[in-house]
Amino acid sequence: MALSWKARRRWSLVILLVGLPIYIVAAVTILNLLERPPIWLEFLVYAGLGILWALPFRAVFRGVGRADPDAEGEE
């Protein structure tokens, strides 16, 4: 079942405002528990995790920034 544009927009907001901060805290906590690696490796891990978190949510974020395709000529 495909989500409507309005539902995708709401879910993307929830993901960005709630899910992303939780993911950031989890990534920092896990990396700190493993002892601090060299700065270049730490940078690569954070860059990789920064890309990795968004992959499962591509379908939710796709087209959210555009105008509502179901709107009837409201300008």
C-alpha positions as CSV (number, residue, x, y, z in Angstrom):
1,M,0.0,0.0,0.0
2,A,1.5,3.3,-1.1
3,L,1.4,6.3,1.2
4,S,-0.3,9.4,0.1
5,W,1.7,12.6,-0.3
6,K,0.3,14.1,2.9
7,A,1.1,10.9,4.9
8,R,4.7,10.8,3.5
9,R,5.1,14.4,4.5
10,R,4.0,13.7,8.0
11,W,6.1,10.6,8.4
12,S,9.2,12.4,7.1
13,L,8.7,15.1,9.7
14,V,8.4,12.4,12.5
15,I,11.5,10.7,11.2
16,L,13.5,13.9,11.1
17,L,12.4,15.3,14.4
18,V,12.3,12.1,16.5
19,G,14.1,9.3,14.7
20,L,17.2,11.2,13.6
21,P,18.2,12.5,17.0
22,I,17.7,9.0,18.5
23,Y,19.9,7.6,15.7
24,I,22.6,10.2,16.3
25,V,22.7,9.5,20.1
26,A,22.9,5.8,19.4
27,A,25.7,6.2,16.9
28,V,27.8,8.4,19.2
29,T,27.2,6.1,22.2
30,I,28.2,3.0,20.3
31,L,31.4,4.7,18.9
32,N,32.3,6.0,22.4
33,L,31.9,2.5,23.9
34,L,34.4,1.1,21.3
35,E,37.0,3.6,22.6
36,R,37.8,6.5,20.3
37,P,39.4,5.4,17.1
38,P,41.8,7.6,15.1
39,I,40.1,10.8,13.8
40,W,40.1,9.7,10.1
41,L,38.4,6.4,11.0
42,E,35.9,8.2,13.2
43,F,35.1,10.6,10.3
44,L,34.6,7.7,7.9
45,V,32.3,5.9,10.4
46,Y,30.1,9.1,11.0
47,A,30.0,9.8,7.2
48,G,28.9,6.2,6.5
49,L,26.3,6.2,9.2
50,G,25.1,9.6,8.0
51,I,24.2,8.1,4.6
52,L,23.1,4.7,6.0
53,W,20.3,6.1,8.2
54,A,18.4,7.6,5.2
55,L,18.5,4.5,2.9
56,P,15.5,2.7,4.5
57,F,13.4,5.9,4.4
58,R,14.0,6.9,0.7
59,A,10.5,6.1,-0.3
60,V,9.1,8.3,2.5
61,F,11.3,11.3,1.6
62,R,10.9,11.0,-2.2
63,G,8.8,14.0,-3.5
64,V,8.0,15.5,-0.2
65,G,9.6,18.9,-1.1
66,R,7.5,19.3,-4.2
67,A,4.0,20.7,-4.4
68,D,1.1,18.3,-3.6
69,P,0.5,16.4,-6.8
70,D,-3.1,15.7,-5.8
71,A,-4.0,19.4,-5.3
72,E,-6.4,20.9,-7.9
73,G,-4.6,24.0,-9.2
74,E,-4.4,25.8,-5.9
75,E,-2.0,28.7,-6.6
